[in-house]
Structures are given as structure tokens and as C-alpha cells.
């Protein structure tokens, strides 16, 4: 998941608001890295999960049912604002749900 979040961070260069998204994906990648090392403070994924899922809920309420799912998946270009916002909801859900997993099932270090 850390690699996925780093990829998401890398493609933010042409986004209208890249710093907000780069920060979110960067913190998500850092959380995964810290979890893999057994050093993730539980507050970090909690804050990221609550923030991401709350933000996703607000965006989803604004665009709910605006586009058929096939249109979202078949076009690579941002045809309109609704397509962009639906994709943002998907990104927020990816972060929010995985941060919830990290919070509920913290990594355990095993002796090497």
C-alpha cells in the first residue's frame, strides 16, 4: 500500500490542488512504512482515517449519482468536475479504509 500511495503522490503534479493530495498520500505512505517497522503511533492512522472518510463523505454527498460508474472507469481524461470529484472520493476511501486497518490491526514485530 505504501507503494500505491507513493504512486498517487507522484501523479499529483498536474492536479489543481496538488499540495493537499500530496500531503494526504505522503502521510498515508509514511504510516504504512512506520507500521511495517512496528513504530506507527495509533493516533496517526486514526486521524488520517477519520479525516479521509469524512472528506470522502462530503464529496460523495455533493456528487452522489452524478455519473454512471462505467464513465468513470472508461475515460482517462477529466471530462468534468464530477469525474474528478468521484475519483477523489475513491482516493480518499483508499486512504481512509487502509488507515482504519492499520489502526485496528497494528503491525507486530517478529524476532529475526
C-alpha positions, 0 to 999 in steps of 0.5 A, spaced: 500 500 500 505 504 501 507 503 494 500 505 491 500 511 495 507 513 493 504 512 486 498 517 487 503 522 490 507 522 484 501 523 479 499 529 483 503 534 479 498 536 474 492 536 479 489 543 481 490 542 488 496 538 488 499 540 495 493 537 499 493 530 495 500 530 496 500 531 503 494 526 504 498 520 500 505 522 503 502 521 510 498 515 508 505 512 505 509 514 511 504 510 516 504 504 512 512 504 512 512 506 520 507 500 521 511 495 517 517 497 522 512 496 528 513 504 530 506 507 527 503 511 533 495 509 533 493 516 533 496 517 526 492 512 522 486 514 526 486 521 524 488 520 517 482 515 517 477 519 520 479 525 516 479 521 509 472 518 510 469 524 512 472 528 506 470 522 502 463 523 505 462 530 503 464 529 496 460 523 495 454 527 498 455 533 493 456 528 487 452 522 489 449 519 482 452 524 478 455 519 473 454 512 471 460 508 474 462 505 467 464 513 465 468 513 470 472 507 469 472 508 461 475 515 460 482 517 462 481 524 461 477 529 466 471 530 462 468 534 468 468 536 475 464 530 477 469 525 474 474 528 478 470 529 484 468 521 484 475 519 483 477 523 489 472 520 493 475 513 491 482 516 493 480 518 499 476 511 501 483 508 499 486 512 504 481 512 509 479 504 509 487 502 509 488 507 515 482 504 519 486 497 518 492 499 520 489 502 526 485 496 528 490 491 526 497 494 528 503 491 525 507 486 530 514 485 530 517 478 529 524 476 532 529 475 526 
